[in-house]
Amino acid sequence: MQLNMRLFYLVLYIGMSQLVCAQDFHLTQADRSMPFLNPAFVGAYKGYEKFTMLNRNQWIGSGTQFLTSYGMAEFTAGRSRQNDRAYAGVAASYGNDVGGDSRMSQKSFGLTASGHIPLAKGHWLDAGLQTAIQQRSADFSKLLYYSQWNGTTLDPSVYSGEENDFVNFAFVDAGLGVAYRYEPNQRGELRDGQWSLLTGLSMQHVNKPRLQYNTLSADRLNQKLVAYTCFSLGLNEVSTLQFSLTHLRQGGHTETMLGTLYRIQLRGSSQITNEVSTRLLTTGLYFRSSAAIAPYVSIDFGAFDFGVSYDADLGAAAAVYRHSVELNLAYTFLKKSAFKGSRLR
Protein backbone atom coordinates (compact mmCIF):
# COMPACT_ATOMS: atom_id res chain seq x y z
CA MET A 1 0.00 0.00 0.00
CA GLN A 2 2.76 2.43 0.90
CA LEU A 3 4.51 1.69 -2.39
CA ASN A 4 1.34 2.30 -4.37
CA MET A 5 0.65 5.58 -2.60
CA ARG A 6 4.20 6.82 -3.14
CA LEU A 7 3.90 5.90 -6.79
CA PHE A 8 0.64 7.85 -6.98
CA TYR A 9 2.26 10.97 -5.51
CA LEU A 10 5.10 10.71 -7.98
CA VAL A 11 2.71 10.33 -10.92
CA LEU A 12 0.64 13.23 -9.59
CA TYR A 13 3.73 15.42 -9.37
CA ILE A 14 4.85 14.52 -12.90
CA GLY A 15 1.39 15.32 -14.22
CA MET A 16 1.36 18.68 -12.49
CA SER A 17 4.84 19.48 -13.79
CA GLN A 18 3.68 18.84 -17.34
CA LEU A 19 0.65 21.09 -16.92
CA VAL A 20 2.27 23.96 -15.06
CA CYS A 21 3.30 25.66 -18.28
CA ALA A 22 -0.36 25.78 -19.30
CA GLN A 23 -2.27 26.49 -16.11
CA ASP A 24 -1.84 28.73 -13.06
CA PHE A 25 -3.04 28.10 -9.55
CA HIS A 26 -6.59 29.23 -8.83
CA LEU A 27 -8.65 30.57 -5.93
CA THR A 28 -12.30 29.76 -5.30
CA GLN A 29 -13.34 33.16 -3.95
CA ALA A 30 -13.14 34.95 -7.30
CA ASP A 31 -15.06 37.94 -5.96
CA ARG A 32 -12.29 38.53 -3.41
CA SER A 33 -9.32 37.83 -5.68
CA MET A 34 -10.50 39.64 -8.82
CA PRO A 35 -7.97 42.54 -8.52
CA PHE A 36 -5.29 39.85 -8.82
CA LEU A 37 -6.87 38.42 -11.99
CA ASN A 38 -7.88 41.73 -13.59
CA PRO A 39 -5.75 44.83 -12.87
CA ALA A 40 -8.65 47.12 -13.86
CA PHE A 41 -10.38 46.23 -10.57
CA VAL A 42 -7.56 47.68 -8.46
CA GLY A 43 -9.04 50.69 -6.68
CA ALA A 44 -12.63 49.82 -7.67
CA TYR A 45 -13.95 49.72 -4.12
CA LYS A 46 -15.43 52.09 -1.55
CA GLY A 47 -12.75 53.72 0.58
CA TYR A 48 -9.11 54.76 0.49
CA GLU A 49 -6.51 52.05 1.16
CA LYS A 50 -7.33 48.34 1.19
CA PHE A 51 -5.23 45.39 2.36
CA THR A 52 -6.24 41.85 1.39
CA MET A 53 -4.88 38.42 2.33
CA LEU A 54 -6.03 35.06 0.94
CA ASN A 55 -4.79 31.63 1.94
CA ARG A 56 -5.80 28.30 0.39
CA ASN A 57 -4.99 24.83 1.73
CA GLN A 58 -5.78 22.56 -1.20
CA TRP A 59 -6.32 18.81 -1.46
CA ILE A 60 -6.40 18.14 2.27
CA GLY A 61 -6.00 14.41 2.84
CA SER A 62 -3.83 13.77 -0.22
CA GLY A 63 -0.81 12.90 1.94
CA THR A 64 1.10 16.08 1.13
CA GLN A 65 0.48 19.83 1.22
CA PHE A 66 -0.58 22.25 -1.49
CA LEU A 67 -0.67 25.80 -0.11
CA THR A 68 -1.45 29.05 -1.92
CA SER A 69 -1.08 32.50 -0.34
CA TYR A 70 -1.84 35.85 -1.93
CA GLY A 71 -1.72 39.39 -0.60
CA MET A 72 -2.38 42.83 -2.06
CA ALA A 73 -2.19 46.42 -0.82
CA GLU A 74 -4.33 48.87 -2.83
CA PHE A 75 -4.24 52.66 -2.81
CA THR A 76 -6.27 55.36 -4.59
CA ALA A 77 -5.41 58.92 -5.60
CA GLY A 78 -7.68 61.75 -6.75
CA ARG A 79 -10.98 60.27 -5.59
CA SER A 80 -13.63 62.87 -4.66
CA ARG A 81 -16.31 62.72 -1.98
CA GLN A 82 -19.02 62.87 -4.64
CA ASN A 83 -17.28 60.06 -6.53
CA ASP A 84 -17.86 61.98 -9.75
CA ARG A 85 -14.41 62.42 -11.27
CA ALA A 86 -11.58 60.30 -12.60
CA TYR A 87 -9.07 58.84 -10.18
CA ALA A 88 -6.15 56.40 -10.17
CA GLY A 89 -5.35 53.21 -8.34
CA VAL A 90 -2.05 51.50 -7.56
CA ALA A 91 -1.29 48.21 -5.84
CA ALA A 92 1.55 45.98 -4.71
CA SER A 93 0.91 42.24 -4.60
CA TYR A 94 2.59 39.04 -3.48
CA GLY A 95 1.76 35.44 -4.32
CA ASN A 96 3.22 32.10 -3.24
CA ASP A 97 2.05 28.67 -4.39
CA VAL A 98 3.84 25.60 -2.98
CA GLY A 99 2.83 22.03 -3.77
CA GLY A 100 3.83 18.47 -3.05
CA ASP A 101 6.81 16.76 -1.47
CA SER A 102 9.04 18.37 -4.10
CA ARG A 103 8.14 21.83 -2.72
CA MET A 104 7.58 23.03 -6.26
CA SER A 105 6.77 26.71 -5.87
CA GLN A 106 5.65 29.77 -7.79
CA LYS A 107 6.43 33.11 -6.18
CA SER A 108 5.43 36.49 -7.60
CA PHE A 109 5.98 40.13 -6.67
CA GLY A 110 3.86 42.55 -8.69
CA LEU A 111 2.89 46.19 -9.20
CA THR A 112 -0.41 47.33 -10.71
CA ALA A 113 -1.63 50.70 -11.97
CA SER A 114 -5.25 51.44 -12.86
CA GLY A 115 -7.36 54.34 -14.09
CA HIS A 116 -11.08 54.93 -13.42
CA ILE A 117 -13.15 57.28 -15.60
CA PRO A 118 -16.81 58.24 -14.96
CA LEU A 119 -18.93 57.87 -18.11
CA ALA A 120 -22.14 59.13 -16.51
CA LYS A 121 -23.64 59.16 -13.04
CA GLY A 122 -22.96 55.72 -11.59
CA HIS A 123 -21.27 54.41 -14.76
CA TRP A 124 -17.51 53.78 -14.76
CA LEU A 125 -14.89 52.60 -17.22
CA ASP A 126 -11.81 50.99 -15.64
CA ALA A 127 -8.49 49.90 -17.13
CA GLY A 128 -5.30 48.56 -15.61
CA LEU A 129 -1.79 47.27 -16.28
CA GLN A 130 0.10 44.76 -14.19
CA THR A 131 3.73 43.68 -14.14
CA ALA A 132 5.42 41.16 -11.90
CA ILE A 133 8.58 39.23 -11.28
CA GLN A 134 7.90 35.52 -10.92
CA GLN A 135 10.21 32.87 -9.55
CA ARG A 136 9.91 29.09 -9.96
CA SER A 137 11.79 26.62 -7.75
CA ALA A 138 11.68 23.00 -6.56
CA ASP A 139 13.55 20.55 -4.33
CA PHE A 140 13.54 16.93 -5.52
CA SER A 141 15.71 15.69 -2.65
CA LYS A 142 12.68 14.49 -0.65
CA LEU A 143 11.11 12.47 -3.46
CA LEU A 144 11.28 8.66 -3.32
CA TYR A 145 11.75 6.39 -6.35
CA TYR A 146 11.31 2.69 -7.11
CA SER A 147 15.09 2.33 -7.10
CA GLN A 148 15.00 3.03 -3.34
CA TRP A 149 12.90 -0.05 -2.55
CA ASN A 150 14.80 -2.15 0.02
CA GLY A 151 12.51 -5.17 -0.15
CA THR A 152 10.17 -3.92 2.55
CA THR A 153 9.64 -0.22 2.03
CA LEU A 154 10.92 2.81 0.15
CA ASP A 155 14.12 3.76 1.96
CA PRO A 156 15.31 7.39 1.58
CA SER A 157 18.84 6.32 2.65
CA VAL A 158 19.19 4.17 -0.50
CA TYR A 159 20.80 6.02 -3.40
CA SER A 160 18.14 6.61 -6.07
CA GLY A 161 20.42 7.27 -9.03
CA GLU A 162 18.19 10.19 -10.01
CA GLU A 163 19.55 13.68 -10.58
CA ASN A 164 17.91 16.88 -9.42
CA ASP A 165 18.21 18.78 -12.69
CA PHE A 166 15.45 21.30 -11.94
CA VAL A 167 16.70 24.82 -12.65
CA ASN A 168 15.44 27.59 -10.36
CA PHE A 169 14.64 30.58 -12.54
CA ALA A 170 12.81 33.92 -12.63
CA PHE A 171 11.08 35.94 -15.33
CA VAL A 172 9.13 39.16 -15.90
CA ASP A 173 5.40 38.80 -16.43
CA ALA A 174 2.73 41.26 -17.61
CA GLY A 175 -1.05 41.54 -17.78
CA LEU A 176 -3.78 44.02 -18.70
CA GLY A 177 -7.51 44.39 -18.26
CA VAL A 178 -10.59 46.53 -18.80
CA ALA A 179 -13.86 46.68 -16.86
CA TYR A 180 -17.21 48.40 -16.69
CA ARG A 181 -19.28 48.95 -13.56
CA TYR A 182 -22.62 50.49 -12.73
CA GLU A 183 -23.18 51.61 -9.13
CA PRO A 184 -26.45 53.50 -8.52
CA ASN A 185 -25.49 54.71 -5.03
CA GLN A 186 -22.39 56.55 -3.91
CA ARG A 187 -22.37 54.63 -0.62
CA GLY A 188 -22.53 51.28 -2.43
CA GLU A 189 -25.63 50.01 -0.60
CA LEU A 190 -28.53 48.83 -2.79
CA ARG A 191 -32.10 49.70 -1.87
CA ASP A 192 -35.24 47.75 -2.73
CA GLY A 193 -35.25 46.99 -6.46
CA GLN A 194 -31.91 48.66 -7.22
CA TRP A 195 -29.20 46.72 -9.01
CA SER A 196 -25.50 47.02 -9.76
CA LEU A 197 -23.28 45.44 -12.39
CA LEU A 198 -19.57 44.74 -12.54
CA THR A 199 -17.99 43.09 -15.57
CA GLY A 200 -14.47 42.85 -16.94
CA LEU A 201 -12.10 41.11 -19.31
CA SER A 202 -8.37 40.62 -18.74
CA MET A 203 -5.37 38.79 -20.13
CA GLN A 204 -2.47 37.55 -18.03
CA HIS A 205 0.99 36.48 -19.25
CA VAL A 206 0.66 38.74 -22.29
CA ASN A 207 4.37 38.39 -23.05
CA LYS A 208 4.24 34.54 -22.82
CA PRO A 209 7.41 34.29 -20.69
CA ARG A 210 9.85 31.43 -21.18
CA LEU A 211 9.90 28.62 -18.58
CA GLN A 212 13.37 27.07 -18.23
CA TYR A 213 12.68 24.07 -15.94
CA ASN A 214 15.91 22.30 -16.88
CA THR A 215 18.76 22.54 -19.35
CA LEU A 216 16.74 20.76 -22.06
CA SER A 217 13.31 22.39 -21.88
CA ALA A 218 12.23 25.93 -22.75
CA ASP A 219 8.44 26.06 -22.66
CA ARG A 220 6.28 29.16 -22.84
CA LEU A 221 3.72 30.17 -20.21
CA ASN A 222 0.39 30.28 -22.00
CA GLN A 223 -1.65 33.45 -21.95
CA LYS A 224 -4.68 33.33 -19.66
CA LEU A 225 -7.98 34.99 -20.53
CA VAL A 226 -10.26 35.91 -17.62
CA ALA A 227 -13.89 37.01 -17.99
CA TYR A 228 -15.88 38.08 -14.94
CA THR A 229 -19.41 39.37 -14.36
CA CYS A 230 -21.16 40.15 -11.09
CA PHE A 231 -24.82 41.23 -10.82
CA SER A 232 -26.30 42.38 -7.49
CA LEU A 233 -29.98 42.99 -6.75
CA GLY A 234 -31.35 44.81 -3.71
CA LEU A 235 -34.19 42.76 -2.21
CA ASN A 236 -35.11 45.32 0.43
CA GLU A 237 -33.42 47.93 2.61
CA VAL A 238 -31.17 45.40 4.37
CA SER A 239 -30.55 42.45 2.03
CA THR A 240 -28.96 41.84 -1.37
CA LEU A 241 -28.70 38.86 -3.72
CA GLN A 242 -25.51 38.55 -5.77
CA PHE A 243 -24.72 36.34 -8.78
CA SER A 244 -21.23 36.02 -10.28
CA LEU A 245 -19.74 34.21 -13.27
CA THR A 246 -15.99 33.69 -13.75
CA HIS A 247 -14.52 31.99 -16.81
CA LEU A 248 -10.80 31.26 -17.22
CA ARG A 249 -9.09 29.90 -20.32
CA GLN A 250 -5.38 29.08 -20.49
CA GLY A 251 -3.89 26.91 -23.19
CA GLY A 252 -6.12 23.85 -23.51
CA HIS A 253 -7.61 24.30 -20.05
CA THR A 254 -10.85 26.05 -19.14
CA GLU A 255 -12.63 26.58 -15.85
CA THR A 256 -15.96 28.20 -15.05
CA MET A 257 -17.15 29.25 -11.60
CA LEU A 258 -20.64 30.34 -10.62
CA GLY A 259 -21.34 32.14 -7.37
CA THR A 260 -24.62 32.83 -5.59
CA LEU A 261 -24.40 34.93 -2.43
CA TYR A 262 -27.01 36.38 -0.05
CA ARG A 263 -25.99 39.43 1.96
CA ILE A 264 -27.92 40.83 4.91
CA GLN A 265 -27.24 43.98 6.90
CA LEU A 266 -26.92 43.33 10.63
CA ARG A 267 -26.46 46.99 11.52
CA GLY A 268 -26.56 50.16 9.45
CA SER A 269 -23.97 52.93 9.47
CA SER A 270 -24.57 56.27 11.14
CA GLN A 271 -25.95 58.85 8.71
CA ILE A 272 -25.00 61.81 10.95
CA THR A 273 -21.82 61.14 12.94
CA ASN A 274 -20.31 58.58 10.52
CA GLU A 275 -18.77 56.88 13.56
CA VAL A 276 -20.73 53.62 13.30
CA SER A 277 -19.94 51.22 10.46
CA THR A 278 -22.27 48.87 8.62
CA ARG A 279 -22.15 45.22 9.64
CA LEU A 280 -22.96 42.60 7.01
CA LEU A 281 -23.32 38.82 6.94
CA THR A 282 -22.80 37.02 3.62
CA THR A 283 -23.57 33.36 2.90
CA GLY A 284 -23.70 31.41 -0.33
CA LEU A 285 -22.21 28.83 -2.65
CA TYR A 286 -19.60 28.68 -5.39
CA PHE A 287 -19.88 26.01 -8.11
CA ARG A 288 -16.87 24.98 -10.21
CA SER A 289 -17.07 23.26 -13.59
CA SER A 290 -14.55 20.66 -12.41
CA ALA A 291 -17.29 19.13 -10.24
CA ALA A 292 -16.76 21.00 -6.98
CA ILE A 293 -19.06 22.92 -4.68
CA ALA A 294 -17.88 25.44 -2.07
CA PRO A 295 -20.09 26.85 0.69
CA TYR A 296 -19.01 30.35 1.69
CA VAL A 297 -19.64 32.61 4.67
CA SER A 298 -18.19 36.01 5.60
CA ILE A 299 -18.82 38.72 8.14
CA ASP A 300 -18.12 42.38 7.50
CA PHE A 301 -17.55 44.71 10.45
CA GLY A 302 -17.28 47.81 8.29
CA ALA A 303 -13.57 48.19 7.71
CA PHE A 304 -12.76 44.60 8.68
CA ASP A 305 -13.92 41.66 6.54
CA PHE A 306 -13.32 37.95 7.15
CA GLY A 307 -14.58 35.00 5.08
CA VAL A 308 -14.07 31.27 4.65
CA SER A 309 -15.00 28.79 1.93
CA TYR A 310 -14.83 25.00 1.95
CA ASP A 311 -14.35 23.15 -1.35
CA ALA A 312 -15.93 19.69 -1.62
CA ASP A 313 -14.81 17.80 -4.73
CA LEU A 314 -17.57 15.65 -6.20
CA GLY A 315 -15.88 14.29 -9.33
CA ALA A 316 -13.29 11.58 -9.96
CA ALA A 317 -10.68 13.44 -7.90
CA ALA A 318 -12.81 12.89 -4.78
CA ALA A 319 -11.51 9.30 -4.61
CA VAL A 320 -8.10 10.70 -3.63
CA TYR A 321 -8.83 14.07 -2.00
CA ARG A 322 -12.06 15.81 -1.06
CA HIS A 323 -11.34 18.99 0.80
CA SER A 324 -9.86 22.45 0.31
CA VAL A 325 -10.20 25.38 2.69
CA GLU A 326 -9.77 29.02 1.68
CA LEU A 327 -9.62 32.03 4.01
CA ASN A 328 -9.78 35.72 3.17
CA LEU A 329 -9.05 38.70 5.38
CA ALA A 330 -9.38 42.33 4.31
CA TYR A 331 -9.13 45.73 5.96
CA THR A 332 -10.29 48.91 4.23
CA PHE A 333 -9.76 52.49 5.37
CA LEU A 334 -13.32 53.63 4.69
CA LYS A 335 -13.60 57.01 6.39
CA LYS A 336 -10.14 58.51 6.19
CA SER A 337 -6.78 57.73 4.68
CA ALA A 338 -4.10 56.03 6.73
CA PHE A 339 -1.61 58.63 5.46
CA LYS A 340 -3.27 62.06 5.24
CA GLY A 341 -6.53 61.83 7.10
CA SER A 342 -9.61 62.37 4.98
CA ARG A 343 -8.67 62.91 1.34
CA LEU A 344 -12.14 63.07 -0.15
CA ARG A 345 -12.69 66.52 -1.58
C-alpha positions as CSV (number, residue, x, y, z in Angstrom):
1,M,0.0,0.0,0.0
2,Q,2.8,2.4,0.9
3,L,4.5,1.7,-2.4
4,N,1.3,2.3,-4.4
5,M,0.7,5.6,-2.6
6,R,4.2,6.8,-3.1
7,L,3.9,5.9,-6.8
8,F,0.6,7.9,-7.0
9,Y,2.3,11.0,-5.5
10,L,5.1,10.7,-8.0
11,V,2.7,10.3,-10.9
12,L,0.6,13.2,-9.6
13,Y,3.7,15.4,-9.4
14,I,4.9,14.5,-12.9
15,G,1.4,15.3,-14.2
16,M,1.4,18.7,-12.5
17,S,4.8,19.5,-13.8
18,Q,3.7,18.8,-17.3
19,L,0.6,21.1,-16.9
20,V,2.3,24.0,-15.1
21,C,3.3,25.7,-18.3
22,A,-0.4,25.8,-19.3
23,Q,-2.3,26.5,-16.1
24,D,-1.8,28.7,-13.1
25,F,-3.0,28.1,-9.5
26,H,-6.6,29.2,-8.8
27,L,-8.6,30.6,-5.9
28,T,-12.3,29.8,-5.3
29,Q,-13.3,33.2,-4.0
30,A,-13.1,34.9,-7.3
31,D,-15.1,37.9,-6.0
32,R,-12.3,38.5,-3.4
33,S,-9.3,37.8,-5.7
34,M,-10.5,39.6,-8.8
35,P,-8.0,42.5,-8.5
36,F,-5.3,39.9,-8.8
37,L,-6.9,38.4,-12.0
38,N,-7.9,41.7,-13.6
39,P,-5.7,44.8,-12.9
40,A,-8.7,47.1,-13.9
41,F,-10.4,46.2,-10.6
42,V,-7.6,47.7,-8.5
43,G,-9.0,50.7,-6.7
44,A,-12.6,49.8,-7.7
45,Y,-14.0,49.7,-4.1
46,K,-15.4,52.1,-1.6
47,G,-12.7,53.7,0.6
48,Y,-9.1,54.8,0.5
49,E,-6.5,52.1,1.2
50,K,-7.3,48.3,1.2
51,F,-5.2,45.4,2.4
52,T,-6.2,41.8,1.4
53,M,-4.9,38.4,2.3
54,L,-6.0,35.1,0.9
55,N,-4.8,31.6,1.9
56,R,-5.8,28.3,0.4
57,N,-5.0,24.8,1.7
58,Q,-5.8,22.6,-1.2
59,W,-6.3,18.8,-1.5
60,I,-6.4,18.1,2.3
61,G,-6.0,14.4,2.8
62,S,-3.8,13.8,-0.2
63,G,-0.8,12.9,1.9
64,T,1.1,16.1,1.1
65,Q,0.5,19.8,1.2
66,F,-0.6,22.2,-1.5
67,L,-0.7,25.8,-0.1
68,T,-1.5,29.1,-1.9
69,S,-1.1,32.5,-0.3
70,Y,-1.8,35.8,-1.9
71,G,-1.7,39.4,-0.6
72,M,-2.4,42.8,-2.1
73,A,-2.2,46.4,-0.8
74,E,-4.3,48.9,-2.8
75,F,-4.2,52.7,-2.8
76,T,-6.3,55.4,-4.6
77,A,-5.4,58.9,-5.6
78,G,-7.7,61.7,-6.8
79,R,-11.0,60.3,-5.6
80,S,-13.6,62.9,-4.7
81,R,-16.3,62.7,-2.0
82,Q,-19.0,62.9,-4.6
83,N,-17.3,60.1,-6.5
84,D,-17.9,62.0,-9.8
85,R,-14.4,62.4,-11.3
86,A,-11.6,60.3,-12.6
87,Y,-9.1,58.8,-10.2
88,A,-6.2,56.4,-10.2
89,G,-5.3,53.2,-8.3
90,V,-2.1,51.5,-7.6
91,A,-1.3,48.2,-5.8
92,A,1.5,46.0,-4.7
93,S,0.9,42.2,-4.6
94,Y,2.6,39.0,-3.5
95,G,1.8,35.4,-4.3
96,N,3.2,32.1,-3.2
97,D,2.0,28.7,-4.4
98,V,3.8,25.6,-3.0
99,G,2.8,22.0,-3.8
100,G,3.8,18.5,-3.0
101,D,6.8,16.8,-1.5
102,S,9.0,18.4,-4.1
103,R,8.1,21.8,-2.7
104,M,7.6,23.0,-6.3
105,S,6.8,26.7,-5.9
106,Q,5.6,29.8,-7.8
107,K,6.4,33.1,-6.2
108,S,5.4,36.5,-7.6
109,F,6.0,40.1,-6.7
110,G,3.9,42.6,-8.7
111,L,2.9,46.2,-9.2
112,T,-0.4,47.3,-10.7
113,A,-1.6,50.7,-12.0
114,S,-5.3,51.4,-12.9
115,G,-7.4,54.3,-14.1
116,H,-11.1,54.9,-13.4
117,I,-13.1,57.3,-15.6
118,P,-16.8,58.2,-15.0
119,L,-18.9,57.9,-18.1
120,A,-22.1,59.1,-16.5
121,K,-23.6,59.2,-13.0
122,G,-23.0,55.7,-11.6
123,H,-21.3,54.4,-14.8
124,W,-17.5,53.8,-14.8
125,L,-14.9,52.6,-17.2
126,D,-11.8,51.0,-15.6
127,A,-8.5,49.9,-17.1
128,G,-5.3,48.6,-15.6
129,L,-1.8,47.3,-16.3
130,Q,0.1,44.8,-14.2
131,T,3.7,43.7,-14.1
132,A,5.4,41.2,-11.9
133,I,8.6,39.2,-11.3
134,Q,7.9,35.5,-10.9
135,Q,10.2,32.9,-9.5
136,R,9.9,29.1,-10.0
137,S,11.8,26.6,-7.8
138,A,11.7,23.0,-6.6
139,D,13.5,20.6,-4.3
140,F,13.5,16.9,-5.5
141,S,15.7,15.7,-2.6
142,K,12.7,14.5,-0.6
143,L,11.1,12.5,-3.5
144,L,11.3,8.7,-3.3
145,Y,11.7,6.4,-6.3
146,Y,11.3,2.7,-7.1
147,S,15.1,2.3,-7.1
148,Q,15.0,3.0,-3.3
149,W,12.9,-0.1,-2.5
150,N,14.8,-2.2,0.0
151,G,12.5,-5.2,-0.2
152,T,10.2,-3.9,2.6
153,T,9.6,-0.2,2.0
154,L,10.9,2.8,0.1
155,D,14.1,3.8,2.0
156,P,15.3,7.4,1.6
157,S,18.8,6.3,2.6
158,V,19.2,4.2,-0.5
159,Y,20.8,6.0,-3.4
160,S,18.1,6.6,-6.1
161,G,20.4,7.3,-9.0
162,E,18.2,10.2,-10.0
163,E,19.5,13.7,-10.6
164,N,17.9,16.9,-9.4
165,D,18.2,18.8,-12.7
166,F,15.5,21.3,-11.9
167,V,16.7,24.8,-12.7
168,N,15.4,27.6,-10.4
169,F,14.6,30.6,-12.5
170,A,12.8,33.9,-12.6
171,F,11.1,35.9,-15.3
172,V,9.1,39.2,-15.9
173,D,5.4,38.8,-16.4
174,A,2.7,41.3,-17.6
175,G,-1.0,41.5,-17.8
176,L,-3.8,44.0,-18.7
177,G,-7.5,44.4,-18.3
178,V,-10.6,46.5,-18.8
179,A,-13.9,46.7,-16.9
180,Y,-17.2,48.4,-16.7
181,R,-19.3,49.0,-13.6
182,Y,-22.6,50.5,-12.7
183,E,-23.2,51.6,-9.1
184,P,-26.5,53.5,-8.5
185,N,-25.5,54.7,-5.0
186,Q,-22.4,56.5,-3.9
187,R,-22.4,54.6,-0.6
188,G,-22.5,51.3,-2.4
189,E,-25.6,50.0,-0.6
190,L,-28.5,48.8,-2.8
191,R,-32.1,49.7,-1.9
192,D,-35.2,47.7,-2.7
193,G,-35.2,47.0,-6.5
194,Q,-31.9,48.7,-7.2
195,W,-29.2,46.7,-9.0
196,S,-25.5,47.0,-9.8
197,L,-23.3,45.4,-12.4
198,L,-19.6,44.7,-12.5
199,T,-18.0,43.1,-15.6
200,G,-14.5,42.8,-16.9
201,L,-12.1,41.1,-19.3
202,S,-8.4,40.6,-18.7
203,M,-5.4,38.8,-20.1
204,Q,-2.5,37.5,-18.0
205,H,1.0,36.5,-19.3
206,V,0.7,38.7,-22.3
207,N,4.4,38.4,-23.0
208,K,4.2,34.5,-22.8
209,P,7.4,34.3,-20.7
210,R,9.8,31.4,-21.2
211,L,9.9,28.6,-18.6
212,Q,13.4,27.1,-18.2
213,Y,12.7,24.1,-15.9
214,N,15.9,22.3,-16.9
215,T,18.8,22.5,-19.4
216,L,16.7,20.8,-22.1
217,S,13.3,22.4,-21.9
218,A,12.2,25.9,-22.7
219,D,8.4,26.1,-22.7
220,R,6.3,29.2,-22.8
221,L,3.7,30.2,-20.2
222,N,0.4,30.3,-22.0
223,Q,-1.7,33.5,-22.0
224,K,-4.7,33.3,-19.7
225,L,-8.0,35.0,-20.5
226,V,-10.3,35.9,-17.6
227,A,-13.9,37.0,-18.0
228,Y,-15.9,38.1,-14.9
229,T,-19.4,39.4,-14.4
230,C,-21.2,40.2,-11.1
231,F,-24.8,41.2,-10.8
232,S,-26.3,42.4,-7.5
233,L,-30.0,43.0,-6.7
234,G,-31.3,44.8,-3.7
235,L,-34.2,42.8,-2.2
236,N,-35.1,45.3,0.4
237,E,-33.4,47.9,2.6
238,V,-31.2,45.4,4.4
239,S,-30.5,42.4,2.0
240,T,-29.0,41.8,-1.4
241,L,-28.7,38.9,-3.7
242,Q,-25.5,38.6,-5.8
243,F,-24.7,36.3,-8.8
244,S,-21.2,36.0,-10.3
245,L,-19.7,34.2,-13.3
246,T,-16.0,33.7,-13.7
247,H,-14.5,32.0,-16.8
248,L,-10.8,31.3,-17.2
249,R,-9.1,29.9,-20.3
250,Q,-5.4,29.1,-20.5
251,G,-3.9,26.9,-23.2
252,G,-6.1,23.9,-23.5
253,H,-7.6,24.3,-20.0
254,T,-10.9,26.0,-19.1
255,E,-12.6,26.6,-15.8
256,T,-16.0,28.2,-15.1
257,M,-17.1,29.2,-11.6
258,L,-20.6,30.3,-10.6
259,G,-21.3,32.1,-7.4
260,T,-24.6,32.8,-5.6
261,L,-24.4,34.9,-2.4
262,Y,-27.0,36.4,-0.1
263,R,-26.0,39.4,2.0
264,I,-27.9,40.8,4.9
265,Q,-27.2,44.0,6.9
266,L,-26.9,43.3,10.6
267,R,-26.5,47.0,11.5
268,G,-26.6,50.2,9.4
269,S,-24.0,52.9,9.5
270,S,-24.6,56.3,11.1
271,Q,-25.9,58.8,8.7
272,I,-25.0,61.8,10.9
273,T,-21.8,61.1,12.9
274,N,-20.3,58.6,10.5
275,E,-18.8,56.9,13.6
276,V,-20.7,53.6,13.3
277,S,-19.9,51.2,10.5
278,T,-22.3,48.9,8.6
279,R,-22.1,45.2,9.6
280,L,-23.0,42.6,7.0
281,L,-23.3,38.8,6.9
282,T,-22.8,37.0,3.6
283,T,-23.6,33.4,2.9
284,G,-23.7,31.4,-0.3
285,L,-22.2,28.8,-2.7
286,Y,-19.6,28.7,-5.4
287,F,-19.9,26.0,-8.1
288,R,-16.9,25.0,-10.2
289,S,-17.1,23.3,-13.6
290,S,-14.5,20.7,-12.4
291,A,-17.3,19.1,-10.2
292,A,-16.8,21.0,-7.0
293,I,-19.1,22.9,-4.7
294,A,-17.9,25.4,-2.1
295,P,-20.1,26.9,0.7
296,Y,-19.0,30.4,1.7
297,V,-19.6,32.6,4.7
298,S,-18.2,36.0,5.6
299,I,-18.8,38.7,8.1
300,D,-18.1,42.4,7.5
301,F,-17.5,44.7,10.5
302,G,-17.3,47.8,8.3
303,A,-13.6,48.2,7.7
304,F,-12.8,44.6,8.7
305,D,-13.9,41.7,6.5
306,F,-13.3,37.9,7.2
307,G,-14.6,35.0,5.1
308,V,-14.1,31.3,4.7
309,S,-15.0,28.8,1.9
310,Y,-14.8,25.0,1.9
311,D,-14.3,23.2,-1.3
312,A,-15.9,19.7,-1.6
313,D,-14.8,17.8,-4.7
314,L,-17.6,15.7,-6.2
315,G,-15.9,14.3,-9.3
316,A,-13.3,11.6,-10.0
317,A,-10.7,13.4,-7.9
318,A,-12.8,12.9,-4.8
319,A,-11.5,9.3,-4.6
320,V,-8.1,10.7,-3.6
321,Y,-8.8,14.1,-2.0
322,R,-12.1,15.8,-1.1
323,H,-11.3,19.0,0.8
324,S,-9.9,22.4,0.3
325,V,-10.2,25.4,2.7
326,E,-9.8,29.0,1.7
327,L,-9.6,32.0,4.0
328,N,-9.8,35.7,3.2
329,L,-9.1,38.7,5.4
330,A,-9.4,42.3,4.3
331,Y,-9.1,45.7,6.0
332,T,-10.3,48.9,4.2
333,F,-9.8,52.5,5.4
334,L,-13.3,53.6,4.7
335,K,-13.6,57.0,6.4
336,K,-10.1,58.5,6.2
337,S,-6.8,57.7,4.7
338,A,-4.1,56.0,6.7
339,F,-1.6,58.6,5.5
340,K,-3.3,62.1,5.2
341,G,-6.5,61.8,7.1
342,S,-9.6,62.4,5.0
343,R,-8.7,62.9,1.3
344,L,-12.1,63.1,-0.2
345,R,-12.7,66.5,-1.6
